[in-house]
């Protein structure tokens, strides 16, 4: 009769030890993850994520209101088109003069 209870005790100790080891591994991995994540990295990852961008846009609409966001987007589109036109104009002004054609014989 003592044999089954000894096996049970040994298995129980083994399971408790495995559980403790698993918790230690989780703590260690969580600490390493915490050390590796900086606010800059998290922010960059969020900016690259399409889901986060759309969620931020929807949140901005809810907070600021659709009319204000519409005005902001209208202003941004005008500013972007003006910047593009200015870039084209500067490129056109910086273009070197073309050499004149050689005289006809």
Beta strands, then each sheet from edge to edge (+ up, - down):
end
